[in-house]
Amino acid sequence: MVYLLRRAWHILVLRLLPLTSFQKHDLLYVIPDPWALDNDKEHYRIKQTSRLIAEKIGICGTLLEVGCGEGLQSEALRGNCHRLIGVDISGRAVARAVRRVESADFYAADVFSKAPPTTPPADLVVACEMIYLLEDVGAAVDRLERLGRMCLITYMDEAAAKLNPVLRTRSLMGRETITHADLTWHVVWWRSPHAGVKRAEVDEPMLAVV
Ligand SMILES: C[S@@+](CC[C@H](N)C(=O)[O-])C[C@H]1O[C@@H](n2cnc3c(N)ncnc32)[C@H](O)[C@@H]1O
């Protein structure tokens, strides 16, 4: 029943209402946990993602979490870095993330917009279960590479057909899968081609705070 109500809410907000992308994603968060992330299987995915970061990449200086939502994954990612910056297009989600993880900085922003920069590239930019929500995943991946020296994304198996063609054009440093019961997620990470470029030489702005 809860599943059906949540599904109807997604269809109404994301497909039927004539709103901007920002308005849609913010309105979704009128209900708690609109993406159904606060459950055992997603907790497992979150925990395994942090384990992989620790094992394969190590502790980062600055970690930028794109699409941080209500901060569920931010709690785990806080242990992967010295400084965590979370960003989500929804102001409502960010307000909850701020309450959940006090030791991180959060911003309400569309990281794919072109507003003035506010941060230098992070050591690691992480985008979990969000890139496939965007229309142009190629542009989104390009953008991540401007935001961090290393990039790591996760995506559920159902999104593989959308993401794999773009990822095939990157020299990945690693790829793993996380499985829980009948669910599979892919985790991939790679070095940004702009990793060695100083901030002033990067033509695209870094992060838009709204
Ligand atoms: C499915 S949730 C994933 C949350 C979290 N990353 C996780 O894996 O548990 C996707 C999140 O991406 C956010 N989002 C969608 N488009 C965005 C954009 N252009 N910029 C920043 N965040 C965005 C949504 O508001 C939502 O909170």
The ligand as an SDF file (V2000), in Angstrom:
LIG
                    3D

 27 29  0  0  0  0  0  0  0  0999 V2000
   17.2990    8.3230   -5.7280 C   0  0  0  0  0  0  0  0  0  0  0  0
   17.8410    9.6720   -4.7770 S   0  0  0  0  0  0  0  0  0  0  0  0
   19.4600    9.0660   -4.2270 C   0  0  0  0  0  0  0  0  0  0  0  0
   19.8970    9.6070   -2.8760 C   0  0  0  0  0  0  0  0  0  0  0  0
   21.2620    9.0960   -2.3910 C   0  0  0  0  0  0  0  0  0  0  0  0
   22.3120    9.5130   -3.3090 N   0  0  0  0  0  0  0  0  0  0  0  0
   21.2950    7.6000   -2.2310 C   0  0  0  0  0  0  0  0  0  0  0  0
   21.8280    6.9050   -3.1140 O   0  0  0  0  0  0  0  0  0  0  0  0
   20.8250    7.0790   -1.2190 O   0  0  0  0  0  0  0  0  0  0  0  0
   18.3230   10.8640   -6.0350 C   0  0  0  0  0  0  0  0  0  0  0  0
   18.5910   12.2510   -5.4870 C   0  0  0  0  0  0  0  0  0  0  0  0
   19.1600   13.0730   -6.5370 O   0  0  0  0  0  0  0  0  0  0  0  0
   18.6470   14.3790   -6.4070 C   0  0  0  0  0  0  0  0  0  0  0  0
   18.8210   15.1000   -7.6750 N   0  0  0  0  0  0  0  0  0  0  0  0
   18.1440   14.9050   -8.8330 C   0  0  0  0  0  0  0  0  0  0  0  0
   18.5800   15.7800   -9.7860 N   0  0  0  0  0  0  0  0  0  0  0  0
   19.5510   16.5290   -9.2090 C   0  0  0  0  0  0  0  0  0  0  0  0
   20.4000   17.5850   -9.6630 C   0  0  0  0  0  0  0  0  0  0  0  0
   20.2910   18.0710  -10.9280 N   0  0  0  0  0  0  0  0  0  0  0  0
   21.3130   18.1360   -8.8180 N   0  0  0  0  0  0  0  0  0  0  0  0
   21.3980   17.6520   -7.5260 C   0  0  0  0  0  0  0  0  0  0  0  0
   20.6310   16.6590   -7.0380 N   0  0  0  0  0  0  0  0  0  0  0  0
   19.7250   16.1010   -7.8620 C   0  0  0  0  0  0  0  0  0  0  0  0
   17.1920   14.1640   -5.9850 C   0  0  0  0  0  0  0  0  0  0  0  0
   16.6200   15.2880   -5.3730 O   0  0  0  0  0  0  0  0  0  0  0  0
   17.3360   12.9770   -5.0160 C   0  0  0  0  0  0  0  0  0  0  0  0
   17.5260   13.4130   -3.6920 O   0  0  0  0  0  0  0  0  0  0  0  0
  1  2  1  0
  2  3  1  0
  2 10  1  0
  3  4  1  0
  4  5  1  0
  5  6  1  0
  5  7  1  0
  7  8  2  0
  7  9  1  0
 10 11  1  0
 11 12  1  0
 11 26  1  0
 12 13  1  0
 13 14  1  0
 13 24  1  0
 14 15  1  0
 14 23  1  0
 15 16  2  0
 16 17  1  0
 17 18  1  0
 17 23  2  0
 18 19  1  0
 18 20  2  0
 20 21  1  0
 21 22  2  0
 22 23  1  0
 24 25  1  0
 24 26  1  0
 26 27  1  0
M  CHG  2   2   1   9  -1
M  END
$$$$
